[in-house]
Amino acid sequence: MQLPPEVPLLAQLPPDWPAPEALGFGQYLGPYLVECQHRAEGGWGAPCLTPRAASPLPVASGATQYGLSVFEGLKAYRDASDGIHLFRAPEHAQRLQRSAERLHLPVPPQALILQLCRLAVQVHADYVPPHGRGSLYLRPTLFAEEECLGLRPAMRHRLSIVVTPCGDPLPKSVRLWAEPELIRAAPGGLGAAKTGANYAAGIGGLLRAKERGYDDVAWLDAATHTQLGEAGTMNLFVQIGDEVFTPPLDGTILAGITRDCVMTLLAERGIACHERVLTLAALTQAGTEGTLGSAFGTGTAARIARITAIGDGQREIRFRETGLIESVHAALKRAQETPGDGGRAWCDTVEPMGA
């Protein structure tokens, strides 16, 4: 790894660093970027370390002008023995590759993505909160940095990782607004890619939700506005009777890594979980019949969020507590923080710098 002469191997915590419980999410960024540049004529270069404050913002780049960027979000945890591991890093790397391919960006090798993630954690090892009290969130971002106006594939790209330490998220309660007019994604679009364009398309729905007294937006299908897709930054799960349902991966929603974890954990507990179309009408009927149970959202940042209601201006579907959310949350937290939990190979050890 290339290091500027003034950069130490390990980032030091400031003396006034807050306790893990006060970190929140995304408020405190690590001081260094771990990066790798791609040139059309030479491929991927060597990883390097850059002070975050010195990183340039190419205003006329393809990323800034045309949204040619994709990203990922994954976490590193400290275990009970003070070791550090990345959680499901290969799956996140594979999803970044799929997103890059969809936007015709150079696809980084999985080994390179994982190398940069490990370096980012090693450099910021002191920023990983103690066991059980939080994590270090990594945001690998691949973007076109060549400055040239005119829509075309860029000749120069950069894969850069910024980190932010965050506290341990408890299951928060949210009410969702089922957006009846705006569309975030449609079949054939970018809904399955983790790209800034998806989030830009979703900000209007989020603001409309908040204007109506809701916490977040639940996106519906583009054709009929009757079928649940995903929330603003979360995949959705609904309990009906003794079974759990989640919308299928139809190309309009993100294939969440946490979503996949939850489906695995439910299956291990003998709880049937199905990918199935969920309409507002079906949820309303289940509520009338008394079979509608808990609902929750899943995501890397929030882990699990309890959904108390979904409304669309004509009805409000209310969910009830069944104990499922607390059980899933506890199982997921244990899996994330405990290497080898349940015999799953979900955690990758990060060796200390220089080991």
Secondary structure by P-SEA (a helix, b strand, c coil): ccccccccccccccccccccccccccccccccccbbbbbcccccccccccccccccccccccccccccccccccbbbbccccbbbbcaaaaaaaaaaaaaaaaccccccaaaaaaaaaaaaaaacccccccccbbbbbbbbbbbcccccccccccbbbbbbbbbbbccccbbbbbbbccccccccccccccccccaaaaaacaaaaaaaaaacccbbbbccccccccccccccbbbbbbcccbbbbbcccccccccaaaaaaaaaaaaacbbbbbccccaaaaaaaaaaccccccccccccccbbbbcccccccbbbbbbbcaaaaaaaaaaaaaaccccccccccbbbbccccc
